[in-house]
Amino acid sequence: MESSFRSSLMFWPRWFWRQLTSMRTALFLLLLLALAAVPGSLYPQRSADPNGVRVYYDERPELAAFLDALQLFDVYTSVWFSAIYILLFVSLVGCVLPRLRVHLTALRRGPVQTPENLKRMSAYFESTGALDLEKVRKVLKQNGFRAEIQGDSVSAEKGYAKETGNLVFHFSLVAVLIAVGVGGGLSFSGQRVLVEGDTFVNNLASYDSFSPGPFFNERELVPFSLKLDDFAVIYDLRNPANLGQPIDFVASATLDDGSGATSQEFRVNHPLAAPGANVYLTGNGFAPVITVTDGTGAVAFSGPVVYLPQDSNMTSLGVIKVPDALPEQIGMISFFYPTVAELDTGAYTSIYPDPIDPLLTLNVYTGDLGLDSGIPRNVYALDTSQLEVVASRTGPNPPVELRPGESADLPGGIGRVTFDGVLRFASVDVAWNPGGFWVLLFAAIALIAIVFSLSIRRRRVWVRVRGEKIEYAALARGDDEQLESVLSEIKDEIEKEARV
Amino acid sequence: MNVVLNEPLSQVSLLFVSAAMGLLAVALLLFAFQLAKLKDDSTESRFEKFGFWVLGFATLVLGVGVVLRGIAANRVPWANMYEFSITGALTILTVYLVSLKVRDVRYVATFVTGFTLVTLFAAVSLFYVEVKTLMPALQSYWLVIHVMVAILAVGFFAVAAGFHIAYLVKSAGWGKALMDRFPELKVMERIAYRFNMVGFVSWSFTLIAGAIWAERAWHRYWGWDTKEVWTFIIWVLYAGYLHAMATRGWNGRRAAWLGLIGFSAVIFNFVVVNLFFKGLHVYSGL
C-alpha cells in the first residue's frame, strides 16, 4: 500500500525527468536556444554596447523601458535565456550520465551475447563448411574488432570510440560552461588613459573605470607599474587608396614588476603580458600640452590634456578647467586639428590624422566652474550655461588660435595660454580571465571528441557455425551504407584464412 | 609594414572574376539543359559532361582572379566583403569539384553553380572595393586560419543545402518525372549529412579560433558581439540538425528543413550581419 503510494507520488517527477532527458526535448531546447539568442543581435546589449542602450533610452524612453523590463538589453544574462541553457545542460547531463554507465559496462564486458536469430540483422550472409573459430577471432581482431568466442559463434564489436567521443564531447561542453562561469566570476578588466610619459600603477585607484566579475578579489591585482614611454601611430604614405589609414599603433613602455624594469612593446593584437594581467591597446588620441597663467601672472594650469577624437581625421575635442585661476576661474572648450583646413563656412576641420599642420582653437569662458560644490563632474565636458563667454565663434571675441609653441593673451586680461606641444595618449585595457585557459582546453577536447564521434562507425559482427551451416551477420548503430560490403569483405577473408 | 598596393592588378583580377561569371553562366545553362533532357531520357549525359568541363574551367579562371587579388593587396585575399565573396565562391566550387571524385554529387551541380554565380554577381556589383592594406586589428595570422576555415565550412554547408533542397522537392512529389532520376531520398539525406558533419566540425573550429583571436585583440574571448551571436546561432542550429538526424521521427523532411534553416542563417550572417548590424566585426570595407 505504502509503496504504491510512493510510486504514484514519484510518477510525475519521473515522467518529467524522462521528458527532460529525451532527445526530442534536447532538440527542442537547442532550437529554442538559437531563437533566444537572436534578439541580442537586434537590440544593443549593455555588455557589448552600453552607449547604444543609452541612445535607445534617449530616443524612445517608453519602448526602451518596456524592452528593458523584458531584459532585452541583457539577453545573455536574462532569466529566460539562462533558463533555456540551464535546462538544456540539465537535460544533457541527464541524458549522458546513464549512457556513460551503459558504455563503461560495454567496455568492460566486451562483445554482446550472439543473438539467436542472426537473419534479422541488417546484413546477413550464409555459406557452408567448417571454420576454426580461433582463426575467425584472429581475423576479426586484425580488422580492429574486439572479438570473443561464445560456444559455436564469435561475437565481435568495434567502434567503441564513437560513443566515447560522443560522451567526452558532451561532458567537455559541461566543463566549458563551468569554466566560462567560474572564470568570468574571477575575471576583471579595467580601463585607463595613458599620455606619453604617464605611469600606471596596478591598483584599483589607478583605473578610470573597472569592471570586476562577481567573485573578484582585490588581491588578484598583482602590483606592477607601466610607464608609457612613447606611442607611435604609423600611417601609410605610399598608397593613395590608403590615405589617412593607420597601419600600425606601437606603444613602447617600461614594465616594472618589482624585480626590475624591462622595455616592452605592445600593439593591437599583441597585448603586453604583465604580471597577473594582459595590457591591451584599445584606443588612441592626442593630448596637447597647455599652460595657463592667470590674471595675476601665476601658472594656474600646466600639463597635457586628453582630447577625445571626433572623426577619422582626428579632429579632437578637449576641455580645460582652471579652477585655480585668479581673479576668476577659467574654463575652455578646445578643438585640436592635426592637419587643419578651412571650410567654406569659415569653420575648421582636420583633413589628415597625423599632425602635419596642427592648430588648436579655444573657446574661453569665466565664472564658477562648479568644481567646489562636491558634485562629480565629467572631465570631458564643460557646462557653460552658468559661465560668461569671453571668446567663441559667436562670442564677443573670436576663439583663440594657437600653433605649437605659440601663446596668446586671453581677452579682458584674465590670463595667458600657451600651446607647448602635442603628445599622444593610448587607451589601455588591463584584463585577466583565469577561465580562458580551461575554456580553450575543454573546447579543444570537445572538438577532437566530436570528430571521433562523427567519423567512427560502431559495428557488430557475428559468425556462427552450426553443423554445415556458416552464418555471417552484422549490425551498425545508426545509418551505415557500407555495412554489407564490410561484412562481405570480412566473410571473404575468413573463408580464406579460417576454413578447416 | 610597408606594403605596396597594386590597384591596376586588382582590376585585372576583376576581369578574371567576371570571365569566371560568364563561364559559370554557360555551365548553369548546360546543367539546366541536362535536367530538362534527363526527364525524358535517363541515359542523357552530353550536356552534363560539357557542363562539368566548363565548370572546372570557370573554377580555374576564378582561382587566378582570387590569387591576383591577393598579390595586388599583398596579403590573403579575404579581408572584406568582396574578397570574402570571391574566395567563398572559389571554395564552394573547389569543395564541390573535389567531392565529385569521392561521391556522386552531380545532381546538385545546378544549385552549386547558380549559388556561386549569384555570390560573384553580388561581389562584383555591390561589394567591390579598391585594394587596401589591413587595418591593425586584422593584422594577425588568425585572419588566415579563422576566416579560411569559416569559408571552408560554408563550402560544405552549401553543398549540403543543395541536397536538402533536392530532398524536399523529391519527397514533396514535385517534378516527379525528373526527381525520379535523382538518387533515392535515403542516399541524398546521407550525403547531406556527411557534408553538414564536416561543415559543423569546421564551424566549431572557426568558433574556437575566433575566440582565441578575440582574446588577443579585444581582451575577452567571447563578448556577444553581433557576429559572435550569429556564429553561435549557426553552431546551435547545426548541432540541432545533428541531433535531429539521431532522433526518431525527426530525420527526413524535418532534418532537411533544419539544415536549410542553418544555411539561411549562414547567408544571413554573411550578408545582413556584415552590412547592417552594428558590431566589432566591421570588415565589409563598404
Interface residues (C-beta under 8 A of the other chain):
Chain A: M23 R24 A26 L27 L30 L31 L33 A34 A37 V38 G40 S41 P44 Q45 S47 A48 D49 G52 V75 Y76 V180 S189 I234 D236 R238 N239 A241 N242 Q245 P246 I247 D248 F249 R267 V268 N269 H270 P271 N278 Y280 T282 D429 A431 N433 G436 V439 L440 A443 A444 A446 L447 I450 V451 L454 S455 G478 D479 E481
Chain B: M1 N2 V3 V4 L5 E7 E130 V131 K132 T133 L134 M135 P136 A137 Q139 S140 K186 V187 R190 Y193 M197 F200 V201 S204 F205 I208 A211 I212 W213 E215 R216 A217 W218 H219 R220 Y221 W222 G223 W224 D225 T226 V229 W230 F232 I233 V236 L237 A239 G240 L242 H243 A244 A246 T247 R248 G249 W250 L258 A265 V273 F277 K278 G279 L280
